[in-house]
Each structure stands twice: as structure tokens, then as C-alpha cells.
Amino acid sequence: MNTGSNRPGEVAVASDETKVDGVHSEQRGLGSRAPEFIKARRMLHLSWQVGVFVIGLAVVVAGIIMLPLPGPGWVVIFGGMAIWATEFVWAQLVLRWTKRKVTEAAERALDPKVRRRNIILTSVGLVIVGVLVGIYLWKFGIVMPWKIKDQ
């Protein structure tokens, strides 16, 4: 029985085994991060998971509310996902995927060709806006609100 502990089908036996097992180092850290005395009692662990889910849900809902309103909506949503990730594997996998995509996007944005293109597009846009503002001011001039005469 001990010789079969490295088989892929037995990864989810215990979170401690995956941390020790070099073959499955990619899955290190997945699983519940509740204290051991909570994990040892099924009902206490289930209550812990429900509490973590409810708190994470409240934070995510607050972040969703902040999206159209003033506030750091996406930061709060990812904070709620991080709360869920302390207990649920699916949230840990979502956060890993998100971190990987953000890192890839940052690398693409810092690519010299992309940066050069973005600088050129921004410069052209600013020149166009400057020309349009100049034409407007030339045609209509600038009138301060305190100099407007009543007709």
C-alpha cells in the first residue's frame, strides 16, 4: 500500500501528503487552511467552511456593489476570492489562474514593441485633441462665466 502513494489518483488523500510529495509539488498549498483542531472535528470544520463562505460572499457582494459606485470594486472582489481560497480548492485554482493571466498581461504590456506602439498612439491622440481644442478656442474664444453679460 505504501508503494502506491505516488500515483496521481491518490493526490487528494491528505493535504500534508501533497506538500511532502515531490511529484505533486504543483498542487502544494491546495486545500483547507483551517487549524488542525477544527479539521479534526467534522461538524466544526463544516461550520468553519460555512462561515468562511458567508464572509467571502459578503466581501465579494460588497465589491460587486462598488463596481458602479465609488470604491475599489475589483480589489475587494479579489479580496473575497482570497478569503474563499483559504478554505476552498476551487477558489485557490481561480486565484492561481488569475495571477497567471495578470502576469502574462503585465509581461505583454512591458514588451518594448507594445510600449512603443502605445506611446505613439497616445501621442497621436493628444495631438488630435490639442488641435480640436485649438480650433474650438479659435472659433468661439474663451469666455469666463463671470464675464457673461445678461441679454
Contacts in CASP RR format, 6 or more apart in sequence:
PFRMAT RR
TARGET T0000
AUTHOR 0000-0000-0000
METHOD contacts of the structure
MODEL  1
MNTGSNRPGEVAVASDETKVDGVHSEQRGLGSRAPEFIKARRMLHLSWQV
GVFVIGLAVVVAGIIMLPLPGPGWVVIFGGMAIWATEFVWAQLVLRWTKR
KVTEAAERALDPKVRRRNIILTSVGLVIVGVLVGIYLWKFGIVMPWKIKD
Q
4 10 0 8 1.000
5 13 0 8 1.000
5 17 0 8 1.000
5 21 0 8 1.000
6 21 0 8 1.000
6 23 0 8 1.000
8 24 0 8 1.000
11 17 0 8 1.000
11 18 0 8 1.000
11 21 0 8 1.000
11 24 0 8 1.000
11 27 0 8 1.000
12 18 0 8 1.000
15 29 0 8 1.000
15 30 0 8 1.000
15 31 0 8 1.000
15 32 0 8 1.000
18 24 0 8 1.000
18 27 0 8 1.000
18 28 0 8 1.000
18 29 0 8 1.000
18 30 0 8 1.000
19 28 0 8 1.000
19 29 0 8 1.000
29 92 0 8 1.000
30 89 0 8 1.000
30 92 0 8 1.000
30 93 0 8 1.000
31 87 0 8 1.000
31 88 0 8 1.000
31 89 0 8 1.000
31 92 0 8 1.000
32 39 0 8 1.000
32 45 0 8 1.000
32 49 0 8 1.000
32 86 0 8 1.000
32 87 0 8 1.000
33 86 0 8 1.000
33 87 0 8 1.000
34 45 0 8 1.000
34 48 0 8 1.000
34 49 0 8 1.000
34 86 0 8 1.000
34 87 0 8 1.000
37 44 0 8 1.000
38 44 0 8 1.000
38 45 0 8 1.000
38 48 0 8 1.000
39 45 0 8 1.000
48 87 0 8 1.000
49 87 0 8 1.000
49 88 0 8 1.000
52 83 0 8 1.000
52 84 0 8 1.000
52 86 0 8 1.000
52 87 0 8 1.000
52 88 0 8 1.000
53 84 0 8 1.000
53 87 0 8 1.000
53 88 0 8 1.000
55 83 0 8 1.000
56 80 0 8 1.000
56 83 0 8 1.000
56 84 0 8 1.000
59 76 0 8 1.000
59 77 0 8 1.000
59 79 0 8 1.000
59 80 0 8 1.000
59 83 0 8 1.000
60 76 0 8 1.000
60 77 0 8 1.000
60 80 0 8 1.000
60 81 0 8 1.000
60 84 0 8 1.000
62 76 0 8 1.000
63 73 0 8 1.000
63 74 0 8 1.000
63 76 0 8 1.000
63 77 0 8 1.000
64 73 0 8 1.000
64 77 0 8 1.000
66 72 0 8 1.000
66 73 0 8 1.000
66 76 0 8 1.000
67 73 0 8 1.000
67 74 0 8 1.000
78 95 0 8 1.000
78 98 0 8 1.000
81 91 0 8 1.000
81 94 0 8 1.000
81 95 0 8 1.000
81 98 0 8 1.000
82 91 0 8 1.000
82 95 0 8 1.000
84 91 0 8 1.000
85 91 0 8 1.000
85 92 0 8 1.000
85 94 0 8 1.000
85 95 0 8 1.000
108 114 0 8 1.000
109 115 0 8 1.000
END
